[in-house]
């Protein structure tokens, strides 16, 4: 499996998981439940969550994440609502 992304926060993790599940891409989240075991403890190398995907799915997964981040970080175009 290949590292796809280290989400910035829980919100990004949940959304990316949903996108991958919706696209039928298998994934694994390294350290997914570490924070639940030790609340309040934040040891970066151990508590960082990393999303891993299979080699054949990496390009599709990477495109999904790129499009998601572009949509959430981009500045609104003239004429866009909201």
PyMOL Python script that loads the backbone (N, CA, C, O; Angstrom):
from pymol import cmd

cmd.read_pdbstr("""\
ATOM      1  N   UNK A   1       0.847  -1.183   0.000  1.00  0.00           N
ATOM      2  CA  UNK A   1       0.000   0.000   0.000  1.00  0.00           C
ATOM      3  C   UNK A   1       0.891   1.245   0.000  1.00  0.00           C
ATOM      4  O   UNK A   1       2.016   1.235   0.499  1.00  0.00           O
ATOM      5  N   UNK A   2       0.349   2.301  -0.573  1.00  0.00           N
ATOM      6  CA  UNK A   2       1.080   3.553  -0.734  1.00  0.00           C
ATOM      7  C   UNK A   2       0.406   4.649   0.090  1.00  0.00           C
ATOM      8  O   UNK A   2      -0.820   4.708   0.183  1.00  0.00           O
ATOM      9  N   UNK A   3       1.225   5.514   0.684  1.00  0.00           N
ATOM     10  CA  UNK A   3       0.682   6.646   1.433  1.00  0.00           C
ATOM     11  C   UNK A   3       0.006   7.609   0.468  1.00  0.00           C
ATOM     12  O   UNK A   3       0.621   8.105  -0.476  1.00  0.00           O
ATOM     13  N   UNK A   4      -1.261   7.859   0.724  1.00  0.00           N
ATOM     14  CA  UNK A   4      -2.031   8.795  -0.082  1.00  0.00           C
ATOM     15  C   UNK A   4      -2.037  10.172   0.566  1.00  0.00           C
ATOM     16  O   UNK A   4      -1.809  11.182  -0.099  1.00  0.00           O
ATOM     17  N   UNK A   5      -2.300  10.203   1.863  1.00  0.00           N
ATOM     18  CA  UNK A   5      -2.548  11.486   2.507  1.00  0.00           C
ATOM     19  C   UNK A   5      -2.431  11.359   4.021  1.00  0.00           C
ATOM     20  O   UNK A   5      -2.780  10.328   4.597  1.00  0.00           O
ATOM     21  N   UNK A   6      -1.941  12.404   4.651  1.00  0.00           N
ATOM     22  CA  UNK A   6      -2.015  12.552   6.103  1.00  0.00           C
ATOM     23  C   UNK A   6      -2.992  13.707   6.339  1.00  0.00           C
ATOM     24  O   UNK A   6      -2.600  14.870   6.245  1.00  0.00           O
ATOM     25  N   UNK A   7      -4.248  13.404   6.642  1.00  0.00           N
ATOM     26  CA  UNK A   7      -5.261  14.455   6.775  1.00  0.00           C
ATOM     27  C   UNK A   7      -4.890  15.499   7.814  1.00  0.00           C
ATOM     28  O   UNK A   7      -4.246  15.200   8.820  1.00  0.00           O
ATOM     29  N   UNK A   8      -5.307  16.725   7.552  1.00  0.00           N
ATOM     30  CA  UNK A   8      -5.005  17.840   8.458  1.00  0.00           C
ATOM     31  C   UNK A   8      -5.788  17.758   9.759  1.00  0.00           C
ATOM     32  O   UNK A   8      -5.303  18.174  10.811  1.00  0.00           O
ATOM     33  N   UNK A   9      -7.018  17.213   9.682  1.00  0.00           N
ATOM     34  CA  UNK A   9      -7.866  17.125  10.869  1.00  0.00           C
ATOM     35  C   UNK A   9      -8.900  16.024  10.684  1.00  0.00           C
ATOM     36  O   UNK A   9      -8.944  15.367   9.644  1.00  0.00           O
ATOM     37  N   UNK A  10      -9.729  15.828  11.701  1.00  0.00           N
ATOM     38  CA  UNK A  10     -10.747  14.771  11.662  1.00  0.00           C
ATOM     39  C   UNK A  10     -11.750  14.998  10.541  1.00  0.00           C
ATOM     40  O   UNK A  10     -12.199  14.042   9.909  1.00  0.00           O
ATOM     41  N   UNK A  11     -12.105  16.251  10.287  1.00  0.00           N
ATOM     42  CA  UNK A  11     -13.079  16.549   9.237  1.00  0.00           C
ATOM     43  C   UNK A  11     -12.575  16.095   7.872  1.00  0.00           C
ATOM     44  O   UNK A  11     -13.308  15.466   7.109  1.00  0.00           O
ATOM     45  N   UNK A  12     -11.332  16.414   7.574  1.00  0.00           N
ATOM     46  CA  UNK A  12     -10.770  16.009   6.295  1.00  0.00           C
ATOM     47  C   UNK A  12     -10.682  14.484   6.209  1.00  0.00           C
ATOM     48  O   UNK A  12     -10.926  13.907   5.149  1.00  0.00           O
ATOM     49  N   UNK A  13     -10.337  13.837   7.307  1.00  0.00           N
ATOM     50  CA  UNK A  13     -10.262  12.383   7.333  1.00  0.00           C
ATOM     51  C   UNK A  13     -11.615  11.763   6.989  1.00  0.00           C
ATOM     52  O   UNK A  13     -11.687  10.854   6.162  1.00  0.00           O
ATOM     53  N   UNK A  14     -12.669  12.240   7.607  1.00  0.00           N
ATOM     54  CA  UNK A  14     -14.005  11.691   7.370  1.00  0.00           C
ATOM     55  C   UNK A  14     -14.440  11.909   5.925  1.00  0.00           C
ATOM     56  O   UNK A  14     -15.014  11.009   5.312  1.00  0.00           O
ATOM     57  N   UNK A  15     -14.178  13.076   5.381  1.00  0.00           N
ATOM     58  CA  UNK A  15     -14.589  13.368   4.014  1.00  0.00           C
ATOM     59  C   UNK A  15     -13.811  12.529   3.010  1.00  0.00           C
ATOM     60  O   UNK A  15     -14.396  11.999   2.065  1.00  0.00           O
ATOM     61  N   UNK A  16     -12.507  12.402   3.200  1.00  0.00           N
ATOM     62  CA  UNK A  16     -11.702  11.603   2.273  1.00  0.00           C
ATOM     63  C   UNK A  16     -12.095  10.134   2.361  1.00  0.00           C
ATOM     64  O   UNK A  16     -12.152   9.449   1.340  1.00  0.00           O
ATOM     65  N   UNK A  17     -12.366   9.642   3.566  1.00  0.00           N
ATOM     66  CA  UNK A  17     -12.847   8.265   3.707  1.00  0.00           C
ATOM     67  C   UNK A  17     -14.133   8.073   2.914  1.00  0.00           C
ATOM     68  O   UNK A  17     -14.295   7.071   2.217  1.00  0.00           O
ATOM     69  N   UNK A  18     -15.035   9.025   3.020  1.00  0.00           N
ATOM     70  CA  UNK A  18     -16.307   8.944   2.298  1.00  0.00           C
ATOM     71  C   UNK A  18     -16.099   8.959   0.791  1.00  0.00           C
ATOM     72  O   UNK A  18     -16.747   8.202   0.067  1.00  0.00           O
ATOM     73  N   UNK A  19     -15.201   9.814   0.314  1.00  0.00           N
ATOM     74  CA  UNK A  19     -14.912   9.873  -1.122  1.00  0.00           C
ATOM     75  C   UNK A  19     -14.336   8.555  -1.627  1.00  0.00           C
ATOM     76  O   UNK A  19     -14.725   8.066  -2.688  1.00  0.00           O
ATOM     77  N   UNK A  20     -13.416   7.987  -0.868  1.00  0.00           N
ATOM     78  CA  UNK A  20     -12.797   6.721  -1.275  1.00  0.00           C
ATOM     79  C   UNK A  20     -13.814   5.580  -1.261  1.00  0.00           C
ATOM     80  O   UNK A  20     -13.847   4.759  -2.178  1.00  0.00           O
ATOM     81  N   UNK A  21     -14.636   5.534  -0.224  1.00  0.00           N
ATOM     82  CA  UNK A  21     -15.668   4.503  -0.157  1.00  0.00           C
ATOM     83  C   UNK A  21     -16.650   4.639  -1.316  1.00  0.00           C
ATOM     84  O   UNK A  21     -17.036   3.643  -1.928  1.00  0.00           O
ATOM     85  N   UNK A  22     -17.055   5.874  -1.618  1.00  0.00           N
ATOM     86  CA  UNK A  22     -17.985   6.120  -2.714  1.00  0.00           C
ATOM     87  C   UNK A  22     -17.422   5.724  -4.067  1.00  0.00           C
ATOM     88  O   UNK A  22     -18.170   5.337  -4.965  1.00  0.00           O
ATOM     89  N   UNK A  23     -16.117   5.817  -4.217  1.00  0.00           N
ATOM     90  CA  UNK A  23     -15.468   5.464  -5.479  1.00  0.00           C
ATOM     91  C   UNK A  23     -15.088   3.984  -5.528  1.00  0.00           C
ATOM     92  O   UNK A  23     -14.566   3.507  -6.536  1.00  0.00           O
ATOM     93  N   UNK A  24     -15.346   3.268  -4.451  1.00  0.00           N
ATOM     94  CA  UNK A  24     -15.010   1.852  -4.410  1.00  0.00           C
ATOM     95  C   UNK A  24     -13.523   1.574  -4.293  1.00  0.00           C
ATOM     96  O   UNK A  24     -13.045   0.530  -4.737  1.00  0.00           O
ATOM     97  N   UNK A  25     -12.792   2.503  -3.698  1.00  0.00           N
ATOM     98  CA  UNK A  25     -11.343   2.351  -3.538  1.00  0.00           C
ATOM     99  C   UNK A  25     -11.048   1.824  -2.132  1.00  0.00           C
ATOM    100  O   UNK A  25     -11.425   2.436  -1.133  1.00  0.00           O
ATOM    101  N   UNK A  26     -10.374   0.686  -2.077  1.00  0.00           N
ATOM    102  CA  UNK A  26     -10.005   0.109  -0.786  1.00  0.00           C
ATOM    103  C   UNK A  26      -8.885   0.940  -0.160  1.00  0.00           C
ATOM    104  O   UNK A  26      -7.981   1.408  -0.852  1.00  0.00           O
ATOM    105  N   UNK A  27      -8.960   1.114   1.152  1.00  0.00           N
ATOM    106  CA  UNK A  27      -7.956   1.911   1.850  1.00  0.00           C
ATOM    107  C   UNK A  27      -7.775   1.395   3.262  1.00  0.00           C
ATOM    108  O   UNK A  27      -8.585   0.618   3.766  1.00  0.00           O
ATOM    109  N   UNK A  28      -6.705   1.837   3.888  1.00  0.00           N
ATOM    110  CA  UNK A  28      -6.429   1.522   5.282  1.00  0.00           C
ATOM    111  C   UNK A  28      -5.966   2.812   5.946  1.00  0.00           C
ATOM    112  O   UNK A  28      -5.221   3.594   5.355  1.00  0.00           O
ATOM    113  N   UNK A  29      -6.411   3.025   7.174  1.00  0.00           N
ATOM    114  CA  UNK A  29      -5.986   4.213   7.910  1.00  0.00           C
ATOM    115  C   UNK A  29      -5.055   3.771   9.034  1.00  0.00           C
ATOM    116  O   UNK A  29      -5.468   3.120   9.994  1.00  0.00           O
ATOM    117  N   UNK A  30      -3.794   4.144   8.883  1.00  0.00           N
ATOM    118  CA  UNK A  30      -2.792   3.835   9.895  1.00  0.00           C
ATOM    119  C   UNK A  30      -3.024   4.724  11.100  1.00  0.00           C
ATOM    120  O   UNK A  30      -3.235   5.928  10.953  1.00  0.00           O
ATOM    121  N   UNK A  31      -2.988   4.142  12.293  1.00  0.00           N
ATOM    122  CA  UNK A  31      -3.198   4.861  13.562  1.00  0.00           C
ATOM    123  C   UNK A  31      -4.614   5.409  13.703  1.00  0.00           C
ATOM    124  O   UNK A  31      -4.824   6.411  14.387  1.00  0.00           O
ATOM    125  N   UNK A  32      -5.577   4.767  13.067  1.00  0.00           N
ATOM    126  CA  UNK A  32      -6.950   5.286  13.082  1.00  0.00           C
ATOM    127  C   UNK A  32      -7.517   5.443  14.490  1.00  0.00           C
ATOM    128  O   UNK A  32      -8.201   6.428  14.767  1.00  0.00           O
ATOM    129  N   UNK A  33      -7.253   4.510  15.368  1.00  0.00           N
ATOM    130  CA  UNK A  33      -7.870   4.546  16.695  1.00  0.00           C
ATOM    131  C   UNK A  33      -6.896   4.927  17.810  1.00  0.00           C
ATOM    132  O   UNK A  33      -7.226   4.792  18.988  1.00  0.00           O
ATOM    133  N   UNK A  34      -5.724   5.392  17.459  1.00  0.00           N
ATOM    134  CA  UNK A  34      -4.739   5.724  18.477  1.00  0.00           C
ATOM    135  C   UNK A  34      -5.232   6.823  19.406  1.00  0.00           C
ATOM    136  O   UNK A  34      -5.055   6.726  20.620  1.00  0.00           O
ATOM    137  N   UNK A  35      -5.845   7.860  18.861  1.00  0.00           N
ATOM    138  CA  UNK A  35      -6.326   8.968  19.678  1.00  0.00           C
ATOM    139  C   UNK A  35      -7.404   8.542  20.653  1.00  0.00           C
ATOM    140  O   UNK A  35      -7.534   9.127  21.728  1.00  0.00           O
ATOM    141  N   UNK A  36      -8.180   7.531  20.294  1.00  0.00           N
ATOM    142  CA  UNK A  36      -9.227   7.048  21.186  1.00  0.00           C
ATOM    143  C   UNK A  36      -8.641   6.295  22.371  1.00  0.00           C
ATOM    144  O   UNK A  36      -9.249   6.257  23.441  1.00  0.00           O
ATOM    145  N   UNK A  37      -7.476   5.701  22.193  1.00  0.00           N
ATOM    146  CA  UNK A  37      -6.846   4.971  23.280  1.00  0.00           C
ATOM    147  C   UNK A  37      -6.246   5.909  24.314  1.00  0.00           C
ATOM    148  O   UNK A  37      -6.305   5.643  25.515  1.00  0.00           O
ATOM    149  N   UNK A  38      -5.670   7.003  23.844  1.00  0.00           N
ATOM    150  CA  UNK A  38      -4.979   7.938  24.727  1.00  0.00           C
ATOM    151  C   UNK A  38      -5.471   9.357  24.475  1.00  0.00           C
ATOM    152  O   UNK A  38      -4.782  10.142  23.822  1.00  0.00           O
ATOM    153  N   UNK A  39      -6.650   9.696  24.982  1.00  0.00           N
ATOM    154  CA  UNK A  39      -7.172  11.040  24.726  1.00  0.00           C
ATOM    155  C   UNK A  39      -6.261  12.115  25.306  1.00  0.00           C
ATOM    156  O   UNK A  39      -5.762  11.997  26.425  1.00  0.00           O
ATOM    157  N   UNK A  40      -6.063  13.148  24.527  1.00  0.00           N
ATOM    158  CA  UNK A  40      -5.245  14.265  24.968  1.00  0.00           C
ATOM    159  C   UNK A  40      -3.771  14.101  24.677  1.00  0.00           C
ATOM    160  O   UNK A  40      -3.030  15.084  24.675  1.00  0.00           O
ATOM    161  N   UNK A  41      -3.332  12.890  24.432  1.00  0.00           N
ATOM    162  CA  UNK A  41      -1.933  12.639  24.151  1.00  0.00           C
ATOM    163  C   UNK A  41      -1.687  12.828  22.663  1.00  0.00           C
ATOM    164  O   UNK A  41      -2.351  12.199  21.838  1.00  0.00           O
ATOM    165  N   UNK A  42      -0.743  13.683  22.315  1.00  0.00           N
ATOM    166  CA  UNK A  42      -0.477  13.944  20.910  1.00  0.00           C
ATOM    167  C   UNK A  42       1.018  13.801  20.649  1.00  0.00           C
ATOM    168  O   UNK A  42       1.779  14.760  20.772  1.00  0.00           O
ATOM    169  N   UNK A  43       1.418  12.598  20.290  1.00  0.00           N
ATOM    170  CA  UNK A  43       2.806  12.323  19.946  1.00  0.00           C
ATOM    171  C   UNK A  43       2.841  12.178  18.442  1.00  0.00           C
ATOM    172  O   UNK A  43       2.371  11.173  17.908  1.00  0.00           O
ATOM    173  N   UNK A  44       3.391  13.166  17.746  1.00  0.00           N
ATOM    174  CA  UNK A  44       3.244  13.269  16.297  1.00  0.00           C
ATOM    175  C   UNK A  44       3.513  11.983  15.525  1.00  0.00           C
ATOM    176  O   UNK A  44       2.634  11.557  14.776  1.00  0.00           O
ATOM    177  N   UNK A  45       4.658  11.344  15.656  1.00  0.00           N
ATOM    178  CA  UNK A  45       4.881  10.166  14.798  1.00  0.00           C
ATOM    179  C   UNK A  45       3.913   9.018  15.074  1.00  0.00           C
ATOM    180  O   UNK A  45       3.662   8.187  14.201  1.00  0.00           O
ATOM    181  N   UNK A  46       3.374   8.977  16.290  1.00  0.00           N
ATOM    182  CA  UNK A  46       2.486   7.877  16.651  1.00  0.00           C
ATOM    183  C   UNK A  46       1.022   8.207  16.426  1.00  0.00           C
ATOM    184  O   UNK A  46       0.243   7.313  16.097  1.00  0.00           O
ATOM    185  N   UNK A  47       0.625   9.449  16.591  1.00  0.00           N
ATOM    186  CA  UNK A  47      -0.787   9.799  16.496  1.00  0.00           C
ATOM    187  C   UNK A  47      -1.188  10.313  15.118  1.00  0.00           C
ATOM    188  O   UNK A  47      -2.376  10.493  14.852  1.00  0.00           O
ATOM    189  N   UNK A  48      -0.226  10.548  14.245  1.00  0.00           N
ATOM    190  CA  UNK A  48      -0.564  11.006  12.897  1.00  0.00           C
ATOM    191  C   UNK A  48      -1.321   9.909  12.162  1.00  0.00           C
ATOM    192  O   UNK A  48      -0.867   8.767  12.094  1.00  0.00           O
ATOM    193  N   UNK A  49      -2.465  10.262  11.619  1.00  0.00           N
ATOM    194  CA  UNK A  49      -3.228   9.307  10.835  1.00  0.00           C
ATOM    195  C   UNK A  49      -2.790   9.419   9.378  1.00  0.00           C
ATOM    196  O   UNK A  49      -2.602  10.517   8.853  1.00  0.00           O
ATOM    197  N   UNK A  50      -2.632   8.272   8.742  1.00  0.00           N
ATOM    198  CA  UNK A  50      -2.182   8.229   7.358  1.00  0.00           C
ATOM    199  C   UNK A  50      -3.135   7.326   6.583  1.00  0.00           C
ATOM    200  O   UNK A  50      -3.429   6.210   7.010  1.00  0.00           O
ATOM    201  N   UNK A  51      -3.614   7.816   5.445  1.00  0.00           N
ATOM    202  CA  UNK A  51      -4.478   7.009   4.588  1.00  0.00           C
ATOM    203  C   UNK A  51      -3.603   6.324   3.554  1.00  0.00           C
ATOM    204  O   UNK A  51      -2.847   6.969   2.828  1.00  0.00           O
ATOM    205  N   UNK A  52      -3.721   5.008   3.501  1.00  0.00           N
ATOM    206  CA  UNK A  52      -2.964   4.192   2.555  1.00  0.00           C
ATOM    207  C   UNK A  52      -3.928   3.554   1.563  1.00  0.00           C
ATOM    208  O   UNK A  52      -5.018   3.120   1.935  1.00  0.00           O
ATOM    209  N   UNK A  53      -3.519   3.500   0.302  1.00  0.00           N
ATOM    210  CA  UNK A  53      -4.323   2.842  -0.730  1.00  0.00           C
ATOM    211  C   UNK A  53      -3.452   1.843  -1.486  1.00  0.00           C
ATOM    212  O   UNK A  53      -2.224   1.929  -1.461  1.00  0.00           O
ATOM    213  N   UNK A  54      -4.104   0.896  -2.156  1.00  0.00           N
ATOM    214  CA  UNK A  54      -3.380  -0.092  -2.948  1.00  0.00           C
ATOM    215  C   UNK A  54      -2.727   0.579  -4.153  1.00  0.00           C
ATOM    216  O   UNK A  54      -3.225   1.582  -4.666  1.00  0.00           O
ATOM    217  N   UNK A  55      -1.621   0.021  -4.590  1.00  0.00           N
ATOM    218  CA  UNK A  55      -0.883   0.585  -5.731  1.00  0.00           C
ATOM    219  C   UNK A  55      -1.759   0.841  -6.961  1.00  0.00           C
ATOM    220  O   UNK A  55      -1.681   1.927  -7.536  1.00  0.00           O
ATOM    221  N   UNK A  56      -2.588  -0.114  -7.383  1.00  0.00           N
ATOM    222  CA  UNK A  56      -3.378   0.123  -8.602  1.00  0.00           C
ATOM    223  C   UNK A  56      -4.413   1.244  -8.468  1.00  0.00           C
ATOM    224  O   UNK A  56      -4.831   1.828  -9.468  1.00  0.00           O
ATOM    225  N   UNK A  57      -4.824   1.542  -7.231  1.00  0.00           N
ATOM    226  CA  UNK A  57      -5.846   2.575  -7.006  1.00  0.00           C
ATOM    227  C   UNK A  57      -5.266   3.948  -6.701  1.00  0.00           C
ATOM    228  O   UNK A  57      -6.011   4.916  -6.546  1.00  0.00           O
ATOM    229  N   UNK A  58      -3.944   4.040  -6.614  1.00  0.00           N
ATOM    230  CA  UNK A  58      -3.329   5.289  -6.159  1.00  0.00           C
ATOM    231  C   UNK A  58      -3.671   6.480  -7.061  1.00  0.00           C
ATOM    232  O   UNK A  58      -3.990   7.555  -6.554  1.00  0.00           O
ATOM    233  N   UNK A  59      -3.611   6.312  -8.374  1.00  0.00           N
ATOM    234  CA  UNK A  59      -3.867   7.443  -9.279  1.00  0.00           C
ATOM    235  C   UNK A  59      -5.289   7.969  -9.134  1.00  0.00           C
ATOM    236  O   UNK A  59      -5.498   9.181  -9.075  1.00  0.00           O
ATOM    237  N   UNK A  60      -6.274   7.064  -9.075  1.00  0.00           N
ATOM    238  CA  UNK A  60      -7.667   7.501  -8.915  1.00  0.00           C
ATOM    239  C   UNK A  60      -7.877   8.175  -7.566  1.00  0.00           C
ATOM    240  O   UNK A  60      -8.535   9.212  -7.478  1.00  0.00           O
ATOM    241  N   UNK A  61      -7.316   7.584  -6.518  1.00  0.00           N
ATOM    242  CA  UNK A  61      -7.466   8.150  -5.174  1.00  0.00           C
ATOM    243  C   UNK A  61      -6.798   9.519  -5.085  1.00  0.00           C
ATOM    244  O   UNK A  61      -7.339  10.445  -4.481  1.00  0.00           O
ATOM    245  N   UNK A  62      -5.634   9.635  -5.682  1.00  0.00           N
ATOM    246  CA  UNK A  62      -4.906  10.898  -5.669  1.00  0.00           C
ATOM    247  C   UNK A  62      -5.698  11.995  -6.383  1.00  0.00           C
ATOM    248  O   UNK A  62      -5.719  13.143  -5.938  1.00  0.00           O
ATOM    249  N   UNK A  63      -6.334  11.642  -7.471  1.00  0.00           N
ATOM    250  CA  UNK A  63      -7.154  12.601  -8.216  1.00  0.00           C
ATOM    251  C   UNK A  63      -8.356  13.051  -7.381  1.00  0.00           C
ATOM    252  O   UNK A  63      -8.704  14.232  -7.378  1.00  0.00           O
ATOM    253  N   UNK A  64      -8.984  12.115  -6.678  1.00  0.00           N
ATOM    254  CA  UNK A  64     -10.113  12.470  -5.809  1.00  0.00           C
ATOM    255  C   UNK A  64      -9.689  13.466  -4.733  1.00  0.00           C
ATOM    256  O   UNK A  64     -10.367  14.466  -4.497  1.00  0.00           O
ATOM    257  N   UNK A  65      -8.563  13.183  -4.085  1.00  0.00           N
ATOM    258  CA  UNK A  65      -8.076  14.056  -3.019  1.00  0.00           C
ATOM    259  C   UNK A  65      -7.678  15.420  -3.583  1.00  0.00           C
ATOM    260  O   UNK A  65      -7.971  16.454  -2.983  1.00  0.00           O
ATOM    261  N   UNK A  66      -7.016  15.419  -4.731  1.00  0.00           N
ATOM    262  CA  UNK A  66      -6.612  16.678  -5.354  1.00  0.00           C
ATOM    263  C   UNK A  66      -7.838  17.533  -5.671  1.00  0.00           C
ATOM    264  O   UNK A  66      -7.854  18.728  -5.376  1.00  0.00           O
ATOM    265  N   UNK A  67      -8.862  16.927  -6.269  1.00  0.00           N
ATOM    266  CA  UNK A  67     -10.078  17.673  -6.608  1.00  0.00           C
ATOM    267  C   UNK A  67     -10.785  18.183  -5.361  1.00  0.00           C
ATOM    268  O   UNK A  67     -11.286  19.307  -5.344  1.00  0.00           O
ATOM    269  N   UNK A  68     -10.826  17.358  -4.316  1.00  0.00           N
ATOM    270  CA  UNK A  68     -11.452  17.775  -3.059  1.00  0.00           C
ATOM    271  C   UNK A  68     -10.727  18.968  -2.458  1.00  0.00           C
ATOM    272  O   UNK A  68     -11.357  19.957  -2.081  1.00  0.00           O
ATOM    273  N   UNK A  69      -9.406  18.878  -2.368  1.00  0.00           N
ATOM    274  CA  UNK A  69      -8.640  19.985  -1.781  1.00  0.00           C
ATOM    275  C   UNK A  69      -8.734  21.245  -2.628  1.00  0.00           C
ATOM    276  O   UNK A  69      -8.822  22.347  -2.087  1.00  0.00           O
ATOM    277  N   UNK A  70      -8.717  21.098  -3.934  1.00  0.00           N
ATOM    278  CA  UNK A  70      -8.834  22.250  -4.816  1.00  0.00           C
ATOM    279  C   UNK A  70     -10.187  22.931  -4.617  1.00  0.00           C
ATOM    280  O   UNK A  70     -10.271  24.159  -4.595  1.00  0.00           O
ATOM    281  N   UNK A  71     -11.239  22.137  -4.474  1.00  0.00           N
ATOM    282  CA  UNK A  71     -12.587  22.688  -4.287  1.00  0.00           C
ATOM    283  C   UNK A  71     -12.731  23.400  -2.944  1.00  0.00           C
ATOM    284  O   UNK A  71     -13.460  24.386  -2.842  1.00  0.00           O
ATOM    285  N   UNK A  72     -12.046  22.911  -1.921  1.00  0.00           N
ATOM    286  CA  UNK A  72     -12.198  23.520  -0.598  1.00  0.00           C
ATOM    287  C   UNK A  72     -11.214  24.650  -0.336  1.00  0.00           C
ATOM    288  O   UNK A  72     -11.462  25.489   0.531  1.00  0.00           O
ATOM    289  N   UNK A  73     -10.112  24.691  -1.060  1.00  0.00           N
ATOM    290  CA  UNK A  73      -9.116  25.729  -0.823  1.00  0.00           C
ATOM    291  C   UNK A  73      -9.174  26.859  -1.832  1.00  0.00           C
ATOM    292  O   UNK A  73      -8.635  27.940  -1.593  1.00  0.00           O
ATOM    293  N   UNK A  74      -9.821  26.616  -2.950  1.00  0.00           N
ATOM    294  CA  UNK A  74      -9.853  27.613  -4.011  1.00  0.00           C
ATOM    295  C   UNK A  74     -10.657  28.839  -3.629  1.00  0.00           C
ATOM    296  O   UNK A  74     -11.548  28.782  -2.782  1.00  0.00           O
ATOM    297  N   UNK A  75     -10.333  29.923  -4.256  1.00  0.00           N
ATOM    298  CA  UNK A  75     -11.101  31.146  -4.052  1.00  0.00           C
ATOM    299  C   UNK A  75     -12.294  31.130  -5.004  1.00  0.00           C
ATOM    300  O   UNK A  75     -12.178  30.630  -6.123  1.00  0.00           O
ATOM    301  N   UNK A  76     -13.417  31.659  -4.589  1.00  0.00           N
ATOM    302  CA  UNK A  76     -14.597  31.644  -5.452  1.00  0.00           C
ATOM    303  C   UNK A  76     -14.352  32.417  -6.751  1.00  0.00           C
ATOM    304  O   UNK A  76     -13.745  33.488  -6.748  1.00  0.00           O
ATOM    305  N   UNK A  77     -14.821  31.868  -7.827  1.00  0.00           N
ATOM    306  CA  UNK A  77     -14.752  32.540  -9.115  1.00  0.00           C
ATOM    307  C   UNK A  77     -15.851  33.602  -9.192  1.00  0.00           C
ATOM    308  O   UNK A  77     -16.885  33.467  -8.537  1.00  0.00           O
ATOM    309  N   UNK A  78     -15.637  34.657  -9.987  1.00  0.00           N
ATOM    310  CA  UNK A  78     -16.709  35.646 -10.159  1.00  0.00           C
ATOM    311  C   UNK A  78     -17.973  34.967 -10.671  1.00  0.00           C
ATOM    312  O   UNK A  78     -17.932  34.183 -11.619  1.00  0.00           O
ATOM    313  N   UNK A  79     -19.075  35.275 -10.041  1.00  0.00           N
ATOM    314  CA  UNK A  79     -20.351  34.696 -10.453  1.00  0.00           C
ATOM    315  C   UNK A  79     -20.729  33.457  -9.665  1.00  0.00           C
ATOM    316  O   UNK A  79     -21.859  32.980  -9.775  1.00  0.00           O
ATOM    317  N   UNK A  80     -19.788  32.910  -8.852  1.00  0.00           N
ATOM    318  CA  UNK A  80     -20.122  31.739  -8.034  1.00  0.00           C
ATOM    319  C   UNK A  80     -21.054  32.164  -6.906  1.00  0.00           C
ATOM    320  O   UNK A  80     -20.907  33.243  -6.332  1.00  0.00           O
ATOM    321  N   UNK A  81     -21.992  31.315  -6.607  1.00  0.00           N
ATOM    322  CA  UNK A  81     -22.938  31.600  -5.528  1.00  0.00           C
ATOM    323  C   UNK A  81     -22.373  31.060  -4.228  1.00  0.00           C
ATOM    324  O   UNK A  81     -21.780  29.982  -4.194  1.00  0.00           O
ATOM    325  N   UNK A  82     -22.564  31.824  -3.152  1.00  0.00           N
ATOM    326  CA  UNK A  82     -22.224  31.354  -1.829  1.00  0.00           C
ATOM    327  C   UNK A  82     -20.822  31.441  -1.482  1.00  0.00           C
ATOM    328  O   UNK A  82     -20.435  31.064  -0.376  1.00  0.00           O
TER     329      UNK A  82
END
""", "prot")
cmd.dss("prot")
cmd.show_as("cartoon", "prot")
cmd.util.cbc("prot")
cmd.orient("prot")
